[in-house]
Amino acid sequence: MEEVEGTDAHALSFLASEGYLPLLLADHKGMPEAYSNLFNSSRQFFDLPEDSLHKTTFQAASGSAASEEGYSDLPGEKSILTVKTMSRCPDLLQQQVENAWNMTGAFLRDIACQIASTLGLQPDVFDPFVEPCCVLPREKRTPTLLRMFRYVRPQEGEATINAERHKDIGLLSLVIGHSPGLEVLDTTTRLWKAIESEEFVPEDAKVRSGGLTATLLVGETMSLLTRGQYKAGVHRVLCAPDREHASRFSIVYTLRPAVAPLYTKLFESEIVGRFAPEEQMDGQSSKELFERIRSTHWNVNVVKNLREEQQKRLRAKARATGTHDTNGQVEEYAPPPGPPPGRDRSDVIGMG
């Protein structure tokens, strides 16, 4: 890969090969404060009674679209609030969501430009799919979203998996955590890493970041547009009992491609190579690519019985058609909750 001036080339190389990158939030001016404020407000929201007007007004749709916008509760697992526009954001969160969204949008646009440069592409090649998403829309939705989570921690005993292993389906995601829970899969050892734990986040660095951790993840769309030069990060959420934190709160900004004409030839270079004829797009909508990716995954953020139905349907399809995943392996669908901490042997099918 080509080195990018003024950028940590090693960090981008690690992101490309592993699909994830731990970040120090304190290195990004204003972001510790913005996310600390949003965490405080989201905690207030989640603590409201279920029949509160704030929650009922923004109740999510039922079924497979439940995680796309609004508030939903998955008993025993997590509560989720997903925001795509200012108009569909509870009043007590609007200013805090807008601040965090706009800072993160600008930050991820810069990362996308740096990624393009490492691949010998024009730095602005991602702009048509990123720029419309960088500022929180007032009314008109883009595919990009910001999700706030409250995960249920067990009071005692063994850790529980609150989100099975999956890849995000967009371009890039930034995960902000206030206590350990996020795990990423090491591509070499196939072992899970508790990336938000003290083993990977020095205490002094966490203090300087307002007690928060930050992890950058590569999504499936980015992986496909770079022909696998940047691998999508495999991750899950595993919550262990914690005397200091009864719940795990996290915030995830997921940058998904805005709808725009897509020309795959613009993403070709000596490093990336050439797209096969069946992969090429010549002005078709980016939505076609995104929906194609979505259709091959089940949704990790819907109720368990629906997840299992989606898994069963995809398993049957894979067996009937010999569908292969991006690693060239026939997809094998293990039922949730998945393997315990340690070596992982199942294939990736979930999406976030």
Disulfide bonds with the S-S distance in Angstrom:
none
